[in-house]
Amino acid sequence: MLESEFQRKLKKRIEGEIPGSYVFKQDSKQVQGIADLIIINGPKYAMLECKKSANAHHQPNQDYYVNDVFGKMSYASFVYPENEDKVIEELKGWFKE
């Protein structure tokens, strides 16, 4: 599966399973390495960097933004088919708190 296809399916799944969520695709051309998706739900947000597999290459700055910036400010994670269910459950918990 291509990363873009995984991203589209993930976006629909989040919108379906986490009511009230708005999922937006980021423009990586504006900030190199910024996470692919931002999810806004009430006063909280989360950032997800989509990968086609667990061992897919990380672009420069992706680890920095996911782990060091947004991971400390909010919820941020790499997501790929192998950990999709776990990330969805974590997001549900994050937005319930």
matplotlib code that plots the C-alpha trace (Angstrom):
import matplotlib.pyplot as plt

x = [0.0, 1.3, 1.7, -0.9, -3.5, -2.8, -3.1, -6.5, -7.9, -6.4, -8.0, -11.5, -11.0, -10.1, -13.1, -15.4, -14.0, -13.3, -16.4, -15.9, -12.4, -11.2, -8.3, -6.2, -3.3, -0.3, 1.8, 5.3, 6.6, 6.0, 8.0, 10.3, 9.7, 6.4, 4.0, 1.5, -1.8, -3.1, -6.2, -8.2, -10.8, -12.2, -9.3, -6.8, -4.8, -2.5, 0.0, 0.6, 3.5, 2.2, 4.6, 3.8, 5.5, 7.3, 10.7, 10.1, 12.7, 12.3, 12.9, 15.2, 13.5, 10.5, 11.9, 12.6, 9.0, 7.3, 9.4, 11.0, 8.5, 4.9, 5.4, 6.2, 3.4, 0.6, 0.2, 2.4, 3.4, 4.6, 1.8, 1.9, -0.3, 1.5, 0.7, -2.5, -4.8, -2.6, -2.3, -6.1, -6.6, -4.1, -5.8, -9.2, -7.7, -5.9, -9.0, -11.1, -8.8]
y = [0.0, 3.5, 5.9, 8.3, 5.5, 4.6, 8.2, 8.6, 5.5, 6.6, 10.0, 8.5, 6.0, 8.8, 10.9, 7.9, 6.6, 9.8, 12.0, 15.7, 15.3, 17.5, 15.9, 18.1, 17.2, 19.4, 21.0, 19.5, 22.1, 24.9, 23.3, 20.4, 17.4, 18.6, 15.7, 14.7, 15.1, 17.3, 16.2, 18.8, 17.8, 20.5, 22.3, 19.5, 18.5, 15.7, 15.3, 12.1, 11.3, 8.5, 5.8, 2.9, 0.5, 0.3, 0.3, 3.1, 5.8, 9.0, 12.3, 14.9, 16.7, 14.2, 12.7, 16.2, 17.4, 14.2, 13.5, 16.8, 19.4, 18.2, 15.1, 17.4, 19.9, 17.5, 14.0, 13.1, 9.8, 7.9, 5.7, 2.8, -0.2, -2.3, 0.2, 1.8, 0.2, 1.1, 4.8, 5.0, 3.8, 6.3, 9.1, 8.1, 8.3, 11.6, 13.3, 11.9, 13.3]
z = [0.0, -0.8, 2.0, 0.4, 0.3, 4.0, 4.9, 3.2, 4.9, 8.3, 8.0, 7.3, 10.2, 12.7, 11.6, 12.0, 15.3, 17.1, 16.9, 16.6, 15.1, 12.2, 10.3, 8.1, 5.8, 6.4, 3.5, 3.9, 1.5, 4.0, 6.9, 5.9, 8.2, 9.7, 10.5, 7.8, 9.7, 12.4, 14.3, 16.2, 18.7, 21.1, 22.8, 22.0, 18.9, 17.8, 15.1, 13.1, 10.7, 8.4, 7.0, 4.7, 7.1, 10.4, 8.8, 6.2, 6.0, 8.1, 6.3, 8.0, 10.9, 11.2, 14.4, 15.8, 15.2, 16.3, 19.4, 20.5, 19.5, 19.2, 21.3, 24.2, 23.6, 22.7, 21.3, 18.3, 16.8, 13.8, 12.5, 10.0, 9.4, 12.0, 14.9, 13.5, 16.0, 19.0, 17.8, 17.3, 20.9, 22.2, 20.3, 21.8, 25.2, 24.5, 23.4, 26.3, 29.0]

ax = plt.figure().add_subplot(projection="3d")
ax.plot(x, y, z, "-o")
ax.set_aspect("equal")
plt.show()
